[in-house]
Amino acid sequence: MTSPAPSAAPSAGAASVLDLAPAPVVPVVVVEDAADAVPLARALVAGGLPAIEVTLRTPAALDAIREISGAVPEAVVGAGTVITPEQVTACAAAGARFLVSPGWTDALLTALLASGLPFLPGVSTTSEVVALLERGVREMKFFPAQAAGGTAYLRSLAGPLPQARFCPTGGIGPTNAAEYLALPNVGCVGGSWMVPADAVAARDWPRIEALARAASALRTVGAL
């Protein structure tokens, strides 16, 4: 990645993603039918996971964000898989309250900063972390977490780069989430294990609520 041009850092008083997501787990949701968005969000909120990342992987995603934003005020709905400046604008207009990207470019980072919304740009290398710190960004998504080195990699970053805080996503589930959350530079984790595709397809909202409740019981020692 080429070195980014200087740009304004997030303001010191800006809300962080963790400020908006008091639970240690952020559900990463794929919505195929916007009609499922509201009952799905209500199940997650009832289970103790109010921050919901709706990924832009389907044509229904923006409508889902709009529906949740309007009908489930207790949810903190965000947009994931944001990869273009145009998507930043569209997600903000739909009511997204935070933005998450799998990676970043200079143009995307500029748009994220300009949006005024809390955001997590994706990183998987030390150089990317340092480049973001240079731009005043301290909160990042570590993706794909397991494939990029997992907890051992994040533990190694904590010494030289203690100011960076991460939300690892990718390959995280109920068997390893607690290991990530025990790291001092991890503020939350993202995952989809509490919203399995078969449960969403069956509209089994009680099952999703129960899985969310179990995930919300996890704790973190880090803080974004």
C-alpha positions in Angstrom: 0.0 0.0 0.0 1.3 3.4 -0.9 1.8 5.9 1.9 -1.4 8.0 2.4 -1.5 11.7 2.1 -2.0 13.6 5.4 -5.6 14.1 6.4 -7.6 15.2 9.4 -7.7 12.7 12.3 -10.9 11.8 14.0 -11.8 14.3 16.7 -10.8 13.4 20.2 -14.4 13.6 21.3 -15.8 11.4 18.6 -17.6 8.3 19.7 -15.8 5.0 19.2 -17.4 1.8 17.9 -17.2 0.3 21.4 -18.9 3.3 22.9 -21.9 2.3 20.6 -21.4 -1.4 21.2 -21.3 -2.1 24.9 -21.4 -5.8 24.4 -18.1 -7.5 23.6 -19.4 -9.2 20.4 -20.7 -7.5 17.3 -22.9 -9.8 15.2 -21.9 -9.8 11.5 -25.2 -10.2 9.6 -26.0 -11.1 6.0 -29.6 -10.2 5.2 -31.0 -11.8 2.1 -34.6 -10.5 2.6 -35.1 -7.0 4.1 -38.4 -8.3 5.6 -36.2 -10.3 8.0 -34.2 -7.3 9.2 -36.4 -6.0 12.0 -37.3 -9.4 13.7 -33.6 -10.4 13.4 -32.5 -7.2 15.0 -35.0 -7.5 17.8 -33.8 -11.0 18.5 -30.2 -9.9 18.7 -31.1 -6.9 21.0 -33.2 -9.1 23.2 -30.2 -11.4 23.5 -28.0 -8.6 24.6 -26.2 -7.7 21.4 -27.4 -4.2 20.4 -24.7 -3.4 17.9 -25.4 -5.1 14.6 -23.2 -5.0 11.5 -25.2 -5.5 8.4 -22.8 -6.4 5.6 -23.2 -5.0 2.1 -23.0 -8.4 0.6 -26.6 -8.6 -0.7 -28.9 -6.2 -2.6 -31.1 -6.1 0.5 -28.4 -4.7 2.8 -29.2 -1.0 2.6 -32.9 -1.6 2.9 -32.2 -3.8 6.0 -30.1 -1.0 7.6 -32.9 1.5 6.8 -35.6 -0.8 8.3 -33.6 -1.5 11.5 -32.7 2.1 12.0 -36.4 3.2 11.7 -38.1 0.3 13.6 -35.6 -0.8 16.3 -34.3 2.3 18.0 -32.6 0.3 20.7 -30.4 -1.3 18.1 -27.1 0.3 17.0 -27.1 -0.7 13.3 -23.9 -0.4 11.3 -22.7 -1.3 7.8 -20.0 -3.8 7.1 -18.0 -4.7 3.9 -17.9 -1.0 3.1 -15.3 -0.7 0.3 -16.0 2.5 -1.7 -16.6 6.2 -0.8 -20.0 5.9 -2.5 -21.0 3.2 -0.1 -19.9 5.3 2.8 -22.4 8.0 1.7 -25.2 5.5 1.0 -24.8 3.8 4.3 -24.9 7.0 6.2 -28.0 8.1 4.3 -29.7 4.7 5.2 -29.1 5.3 8.9 -25.9 3.4 9.7 -24.4 4.5 12.9 -21.0 3.0 12.4 -19.0 1.7 9.4 -16.7 -1.3 9.0 -14.4 -2.2 6.0 -12.4 -5.3 5.3 -9.4 -3.2 4.3 -8.7 0.4 3.3 -7.3 2.7 0.7 -6.5 6.4 0.9 -9.8 7.4 -0.9 -11.9 5.1 1.3 -10.2 6.3 4.5 -10.8 9.9 3.5 -14.5 9.2 3.0 -14.7 7.4 6.3 -13.1 10.3 8.2 -15.4 12.8 6.4 -18.5 10.8 7.3 -18.4 11.8 10.9 -19.4 8.2 11.9 -17.3 5.8 14.0 -15.6 3.4 11.8 -13.2 0.4 11.8 -10.9 0.1 8.8 -9.6 -3.4 8.2 -5.9 -4.3 8.6 -3.9 -7.5 8.5 -0.3 -6.2 8.5 1.9 -4.1 10.8 2.5 -1.6 8.1 -1.2 -1.0 7.7 -1.6 -0.5 11.4 1.3 2.0 11.5 -0.1 3.9 8.5 -3.5 4.3 10.2 -1.9 5.4 13.5 -0.1 8.1 11.4 -3.5 9.3 10.3 -4.8 9.4 13.9 -6.9 6.2 13.6 -6.5 4.0 16.6 -9.4 1.6 16.3 -9.2 -1.0 13.6 -10.7 -4.2 12.3 -8.2 -7.1 12.3 -9.3 -9.2 9.3 -9.2 -12.1 8.4 -8.2 -12.7 12.0 -7.5 -16.4 12.1 -5.9 -16.5 8.7 -3.8 -13.4 9.4 -2.2 -14.8 12.5 -4.9 -14.9 15.1 -4.2 -14.2 18.8 -0.5 -14.7 18.5 -0.2 -11.9 15.9 -2.3 -9.5 18.0 -0.3 -10.3 21.1 2.9 -9.5 19.2 1.5 -6.1 18.2 0.6 -5.1 21.7 4.2 -4.4 22.7 5.4 -2.1 20.0 2.0 -0.6 19.1 0.0 -0.5 22.4 -2.1 2.5 21.2 -3.8 0.4 18.5 -7.0 -1.3 19.4 -8.7 -4.1 17.4 -12.0 -5.7 16.6 -10.9 -9.1 15.2 -13.3 -10.7 12.7 -12.9 -13.7 10.5 -12.8 -17.3 11.7 -14.0 -16.3 15.2 -16.7 -18.4 17.0 -17.8 -19.6 20.4 -14.7 -21.8 20.8 -12.1 -19.0 20.4 -13.8 -15.7 21.0 -12.8 -15.6 24.7 -9.2 -16.1 23.8 -9.3 -13.0 21.6 -11.3 -11.0 24.2 -8.6 -11.7 26.8 -6.0 -9.7 24.9 -5.4 -6.2 26.2 -5.5 -4.6 22.6 -8.9 -6.2 21.7 -12.0 -4.2 22.5 -14.6 -6.5 20.9 -14.9 -9.3 18.3 -17.1 -9.7 15.3 -18.7 -12.9 14.2 -21.7 -14.6 12.7 -22.1 -17.7 14.8 -25.1 -16.3 16.6 -26.9 -15.7 13.3 -26.5 -19.0 11.4 -27.8 -19.0 7.9 -30.2 -21.9 8.6 -31.8 -20.1 11.6 -32.2 -16.9 9.6 -33.8 -18.8 6.7 -36.2 -20.6 9.0 -36.9 -17.3 10.8 -36.1 -19.0 14.1 -35.7 -15.8 16.1 -35.8 -17.6 19.5 -32.8 -19.6 18.6 -30.9 -16.5 17.4 -31.9 -14.7 20.7 -30.5 -17.7 22.7 -27.2 -17.7 20.7 -26.9 -14.0 21.2 -27.5 -14.2 24.9 -24.7 -16.7 25.2 -22.4 -14.5 23.2 -23.3 -11.4 25.2 -22.1 -13.2 28.4 -18.5 -13.1 27.1 -16.2 -10.4 28.6 -13.2 -8.5 27.4 -10.2 -7.1 29.3 -9.4 -4.6 26.5 -11.1 -1.4 25.6 -11.3 0.4 22.2 
